[in-house]
Amino acid sequence: MNREKRLDLLVILMAISALGMFALAAVYVLPWPPAITGVGFLIAAWGFRLLKQS
């Protein structure tokens, strides 16, 4: 598995976990910790996408 495929897999896994964190925040009405973690995962995934493109 080359570097690009690993980065793609990492981005997909981080996006799925971010969606899970948002769902956790919505279902259990825990507004801040899961939501902040989800946003952090999305920002990190976006950063990895930028790394891959450069």
Biopython code that builds the backbone (N, CA, C, O; Angstrom):
import numpy as np
from Bio.PDB.StructureBuilder import StructureBuilder

atoms = [
    (1, "MET", "N", (0.846, -1.167, 0.000)),
    (1, "MET", "CA", (0.000, 0.000, 0.000)),
    (1, "MET", "C", (0.901, 1.242, 0.000)),
    (1, "MET", "O", (1.733, 1.427, 0.888)),
    (2, "ASN", "N", (0.715, 2.063, -0.994)),
    (2, "ASN", "CA", (1.577, 3.244, -1.105)),
    (2, "ASN", "C", (1.082, 4.378, -0.206)),
    (2, "ASN", "O", (0.053, 4.261, 0.460)),
    (3, "ARG", "N", (1.822, 5.454, -0.204)),
    (3, "ARG", "CA", (1.547, 6.577, 0.706)),
    (3, "ARG", "C", (0.190, 7.228, 0.426)),
    (3, "ARG", "O", (-0.536, 7.582, 1.355)),
    (4, "GLU", "N", (-0.142, 7.380, -0.836)),
    (4, "GLU", "CA", (-1.413, 8.021, -1.188)),
    (4, "GLU", "C", (-2.607, 7.198, -0.728)),
    (4, "GLU", "O", (-3.579, 7.752, -0.215)),
    (5, "LYS", "N", (-2.545, 5.888, -0.905)),
    (5, "LYS", "CA", (-3.654, 5.036, -0.480)),
    (5, "LYS", "C", (-3.782, 5.033, 1.041)),
    (5, "LYS", "O", (-4.894, 4.998, 1.568)),
    (6, "ARG", "N", (-2.662, 5.069, 1.745)),
    (6, "ARG", "CA", (-2.720, 5.136, 3.206)),
    (6, "ARG", "C", (-3.342, 6.445, 3.667)),
    (6, "ARG", "O", (-4.145, 6.454, 4.600)),
    (7, "LEU", "N", (-2.978, 7.555, 3.021)),
    (7, "LEU", "CA", (-3.571, 8.838, 3.377)),
    (7, "LEU", "C", (-5.059, 8.861, 3.065)),
    (7, "LEU", "O", (-5.843, 9.410, 3.839)),
    (8, "ASP", "N", (-5.462, 8.273, 1.939)),
    (8, "ASP", "CA", (-6.884, 8.192, 1.612)),
    (8, "ASP", "C", (-7.643, 7.393, 2.664)),
    (8, "ASP", "O", (-8.723, 7.792, 3.101)),
    (9, "LEU", "N", (-7.067, 6.256, 3.068)),
    (9, "LEU", "CA", (-7.704, 5.431, 4.084)),
    (9, "LEU", "C", (-7.798, 6.180, 5.412)),
    (9, "LEU", "O", (-8.811, 6.091, 6.104)),
    (10, "LEU", "N", (-6.761, 6.906, 5.762)),
    (10, "LEU", "CA", (-6.760, 7.686, 6.996)),
    (10, "LEU", "C", (-7.834, 8.771, 6.965)),
    (10, "LEU", "O", (-8.532, 8.986, 7.956)),
    (11, "VAL", "N", (-7.963, 9.443, 5.844)),
    (11, "VAL", "CA", (-8.981, 10.489, 5.708)),
    (11, "VAL", "C", (-10.379, 9.884, 5.830)),
    (11, "VAL", "O", (-11.238, 10.455, 6.503)),
    (12, "ILE", "N", (-10.615, 8.764, 5.204)),
    (12, "ILE", "CA", (-11.922, 8.114, 5.272)),
    (12, "ILE", "C", (-12.239, 7.686, 6.698)),
    (12, "ILE", "O", (-13.352, 7.901, 7.179)),
    (13, "LEU", "N", (-11.265, 7.080, 7.380)),
    (13, "LEU", "CA", (-11.499, 6.642, 8.757)),
    (13, "LEU", "C", (-11.733, 7.823, 9.696)),
    (13, "LEU", "O", (-12.565, 7.742, 10.600)),
    (14, "MET", "N", (-11.009, 8.909, 9.488)),
    (14, "MET", "CA", (-11.209, 10.084, 10.337)),
    (14, "MET", "C", (-12.573, 10.728, 10.075)),
    (14, "MET", "O", (-13.221, 11.203, 11.007)),
    (15, "ALA", "N", (-13.003, 10.744, 8.830)),
    (15, "ALA", "CA", (-14.316, 11.305, 8.523)),
    (15, "ALA", "C", (-15.429, 10.452, 9.130)),
    (15, "ALA", "O", (-16.409, 10.989, 9.644)),
    (16, "ILE", "N", (-15.284, 9.131, 9.074)),
    (16, "ILE", "CA", (-16.282, 8.245, 9.681)),
    (16, "ILE", "C", (-16.323, 8.433, 11.190)),
    (16, "ILE", "O", (-17.401, 8.479, 11.782)),
    (17, "SER", "N", (-15.158, 8.540, 11.812)),
    (17, "SER", "CA", (-15.145, 8.740, 13.260)),
    (17, "SER", "C", (-15.693, 10.120, 13.628)),
    (17, "SER", "O", (-16.320, 10.269, 14.677)),
    (18, "ALA", "N", (-15.468, 11.121, 12.792)),
    (18, "ALA", "CA", (-16.044, 12.451, 13.052)),
    (18, "ALA", "C", (-17.565, 12.393, 12.981)),
    (18, "ALA", "O", (-18.246, 12.989, 13.816)),
    (19, "LEU", "N", (-18.102, 11.683, 11.996)),
    (19, "LEU", "CA", (-19.555, 11.533, 11.908)),
    (19, "LEU", "C", (-20.097, 10.787, 13.124)),
    (19, "LEU", "O", (-21.173, 11.110, 13.629)),
    (20, "GLY", "N", (-19.353, 9.796, 13.587)),
    (20, "GLY", "CA", (-19.750, 9.081, 14.801)),
    (20, "GLY", "C", (-19.759, 9.987, 16.016)),
    (20, "GLY", "O", (-20.649, 9.885, 16.860)),
    (21, "MET", "N", (-18.783, 10.868, 16.113)),
    (21, "MET", "CA", (-18.745, 11.813, 17.236)),
    (21, "MET", "C", (-19.922, 12.787, 17.171)),
    (21, "MET", "O", (-20.524, 13.095, 18.200)),
    (22, "PHE", "N", (-20.255, 13.272, 15.982)),
    (22, "PHE", "CA", (-21.407, 14.150, 15.845)),
    (22, "PHE", "C", (-22.699, 13.413, 16.215)),
    (22, "PHE", "O", (-23.570, 13.979, 16.875)),
    (23, "ALA", "N", (-22.820, 12.156, 15.792)),
    (23, "ALA", "CA", (-24.006, 11.370, 16.140)),
    (23, "ALA", "C", (-24.072, 11.146, 17.646)),
    (23, "ALA", "O", (-25.149, 11.224, 18.237)),
    (24, "LEU", "N", (-22.938, 10.871, 18.268)),
    (24, "LEU", "CA", (-22.893, 10.689, 19.722)),
    (24, "LEU", "C", (-23.339, 11.956, 20.437)),
    (24, "LEU", "O", (-24.077, 11.894, 21.420)),
    (25, "ALA", "N", (-22.891, 13.100, 19.946)),
    (25, "ALA", "CA", (-23.290, 14.369, 20.556)),
    (25, "ALA", "C", (-24.789, 14.611, 20.379)),
    (25, "ALA", "O", (-25.435, 15.158, 21.272)),
    (26, "ALA", "N", (-25.339, 14.215, 19.251)),
    (26, "ALA", "CA", (-26.765, 14.442, 18.992)),
    (26, "ALA", "C", (-27.645, 13.486, 19.794)),
    (26, "ALA", "O", (-28.678, 13.896, 20.323)),
    (27, "VAL", "N", (-27.252, 12.230, 19.890)),
    (27, "VAL", "CA", (-28.086, 11.230, 20.553)),
    (27, "VAL", "C", (-28.062, 11.391, 22.065)),
    (27, "VAL", "O", (-29.108, 11.359, 22.713)),
    (28, "TYR", "N", (-26.878, 11.563, 22.624)),
    (28, "TYR", "CA", (-26.759, 11.617, 24.081)),
    (28, "TYR", "C", (-26.758, 13.038, 24.633)),
    (28, "TYR", "O", (-26.534, 13.229, 25.828)),
    (29, "VAL", "N", (-26.997, 14.019, 23.806)),
    (29, "VAL", "CA", (-27.059, 15.428, 24.184)),
    (29, "VAL", "C", (-25.820, 15.816, 25.003)),
    (29, "VAL", "O", (-25.931, 16.456, 26.049)),
    (30, "LEU", "N", (-24.661, 15.425, 24.518)),
    (30, "LEU", "CA", (-23.373, 15.841, 25.079)),
    (30, "LEU", "C", (-22.786, 16.832, 24.092)),
    (30, "LEU", "O", (-22.033, 16.428, 23.207)),
    (31, "PRO", "N", (-23.097, 18.089, 24.208)),
    (31, "PRO", "CA", (-22.820, 19.009, 23.108)),
    (31, "PRO", "C", (-21.357, 19.244, 22.790)),
    (31, "PRO", "O", (-20.988, 19.207, 21.616)),
    (32, "TRP", "N", (-20.508, 19.484, 23.773)),
    (32, "TRP", "CA", (-19.184, 19.992, 23.422)),
    (32, "TRP", "C", (-18.097, 18.960, 23.190)),
    (32, "TRP", "O", (-17.488, 18.998, 22.121)),
    (33, "PRO", "N", (-17.801, 18.044, 24.098)),
    (33, "PRO", "CA", (-16.621, 17.185, 23.856)),
    (33, "PRO", "C", (-16.672, 16.370, 22.567)),
    (33, "PRO", "O", (-15.706, 16.406, 21.804)),
    (34, "PRO", "N", (-17.757, 15.633, 22.286)),
    (34, "PRO", "CA", (-17.754, 14.882, 21.025)),
    (34, "PRO", "C", (-17.765, 15.783, 19.788)),
    (34, "PRO", "O", (-17.136, 15.467, 18.777)),
    (35, "ALA", "N", (-18.470, 16.886, 19.873)),
    (35, "ALA", "CA", (-18.547, 17.778, 18.707)),
    (35, "ALA", "C", (-17.186, 18.401, 18.418)),
    (35, "ALA", "O", (-16.784, 18.502, 17.259)),
    (36, "ILE", "N", (-16.477, 18.817, 19.463)),
    (36, "ILE", "CA", (-15.151, 19.403, 19.260)),
    (36, "ILE", "C", (-14.187, 18.361, 18.689)),
    (36, "ILE", "O", (-13.372, 18.669, 17.819)),
    (37, "THR", "N", (-14.288, 17.128, 19.188)),
    (37, "THR", "CA", (-13.438, 16.055, 18.657)),
    (37, "THR", "C", (-13.763, 15.787, 17.196)),
    (37, "THR", "O", (-12.858, 15.593, 16.383)),
    (38, "GLY", "N", (-15.040, 15.773, 16.857)),
    (38, "GLY", "CA", (-15.443, 15.566, 15.462)),
    (38, "GLY", "C", (-14.918, 16.659, 14.554)),
    (38, "GLY", "O", (-14.442, 16.380, 13.453)),
    (39, "VAL", "N", (-15.000, 17.901, 15.006)),
    (39, "VAL", "CA", (-14.477, 19.019, 14.213)),
    (39, "VAL", "C", (-12.964, 18.893, 14.064)),
    (39, "VAL", "O", (-12.418, 19.150, 12.991)),
    (40, "GLY", "N", (-12.293, 18.500, 15.132)),
    (40, "GLY", "CA", (-10.837, 18.301, 15.060)),
    (40, "GLY", "C", (-10.462, 17.219, 14.061)),
    (40, "GLY", "O", (-9.499, 17.367, 13.308)),
    (41, "PHE", "N", (-11.226, 16.127, 14.055)),
    (41, "PHE", "CA", (-10.956, 15.061, 13.090)),
    (41, "PHE", "C", (-11.170, 15.541, 11.664)),
    (41, "PHE", "O", (-10.392, 15.199, 10.774)),
    (42, "LEU", "N", (-12.219, 16.334, 11.435)),
    (42, "LEU", "CA", (-12.467, 16.847, 10.090)),
    (42, "LEU", "C", (-11.363, 17.801, 9.648)),
    (42, "LEU", "O", (-10.952, 17.774, 8.488)),
    (43, "ILE", "N", (-10.882, 18.640, 10.556)),
    (43, "ILE", "CA", (-9.795, 19.557, 10.217)),
    (43, "ILE", "C", (-8.517, 18.777, 9.921)),
    (43, "ILE", "O", (-7.793, 19.105, 8.980)),
    (44, "ALA", "N", (-8.238, 17.750, 10.717)),
    (44, "ALA", "CA", (-7.048, 16.925, 10.473)),
    (44, "ALA", "C", (-7.171, 16.184, 9.140)),
    (44, "ALA", "O", (-6.197, 16.088, 8.394)),
    (45, "ALA", "N", (-8.353, 15.666, 8.839)),
    (45, "ALA", "CA", (-8.561, 14.975, 7.563)),
    (45, "ALA", "C", (-8.368, 15.936, 6.396)),
    (45, "ALA", "O", (-7.780, 15.568, 5.379)),
    (46, "TRP", "N", (-8.861, 17.167, 6.536)),
    (46, "TRP", "CA", (-8.659, 18.180, 5.507)),
    (46, "TRP", "C", (-7.175, 18.473, 5.337)),
    (46, "TRP", "O", (-6.699, 18.632, 4.213)),
    (47, "GLY", "N", (-6.447, 18.544, 6.436)),
    (47, "GLY", "CA", (-4.999, 18.776, 6.367)),
    (47, "GLY", "C", (-4.273, 17.643, 5.657)),
    (47, "GLY", "O", (-3.348, 17.884, 4.881)),
    (48, "PHE", "N", (-4.690, 16.404, 5.921)),
    (48, "PHE", "CA", (-4.069, 15.274, 5.227)),
    (48, "PHE", "C", (-4.362, 15.310, 3.736)),
    (48, "PHE", "O", (-3.515, 14.935, 2.926)),
    (49, "ARG", "N", (-5.562, 15.760, 3.367)),
    (49, "ARG", "CA", (-5.879, 15.898, 1.944)),
    (49, "ARG", "C", (-4.979, 16.941, 1.290)),
    (49, "ARG", "O", (-4.517, 16.751, 0.164)),
    (50, "LEU", "N", (-4.729, 18.047, 1.998)),
    (50, "LEU", "CA", (-3.823, 19.066, 1.464)),
    (50, "LEU", "C", (-2.402, 18.527, 1.336)),
    (50, "LEU", "O", (-1.703, 18.825, 0.368)),
    (51, "LEU", "N", (-1.980, 17.730, 2.319)),
    (51, "LEU", "CA", (-0.655, 17.113, 2.253)),
    (51, "LEU", "C", (-0.539, 16.205, 1.036)),
    (51, "LEU", "O", (0.483, 16.190, 0.350)),
    (52, "LYS", "N", (-1.598, 15.453, 0.782)),
    (52, "LYS", "CA", (-1.583, 14.523, -0.342)),
    (52, "LYS", "C", (-1.492, 15.268, -1.671)),
    (52, "LYS", "O", (-0.819, 14.809, -2.594)),
    (53, "GLN", "N", (-2.161, 16.408, -1.775)),
    (53, "GLN", "CA", (-2.183, 17.148, -3.033)),
    (53, "GLN", "C", (-0.863, 17.843, -3.318)),
    (53, "GLN", "O", (-0.531, 18.082, -4.479)),
    (54, "SER", "N", (-0.106, 18.170, -2.281)),
    (54, "SER", "CA", (1.144, 18.899, -2.522)),
    (54, "SER", "C", (2.299, 17.961, -2.780)),
    (54, "SER", "O", (3.423, 18.413, -3.001)),
]
sb = StructureBuilder()
sb.init_structure("model")
sb.init_model(0)
sb.init_chain("A")
sb.init_seg("    ")
for serial, (resi, resn, name, xyz) in enumerate(atoms, 1):
    if name == "N":
        sb.init_residue(resn, " ", resi, " ")
    sb.init_atom(name, np.array(xyz, "f"), 0.0, 1.0, " ", f" {name:<3s}", serial, name[0])
structure = sb.get_structure()
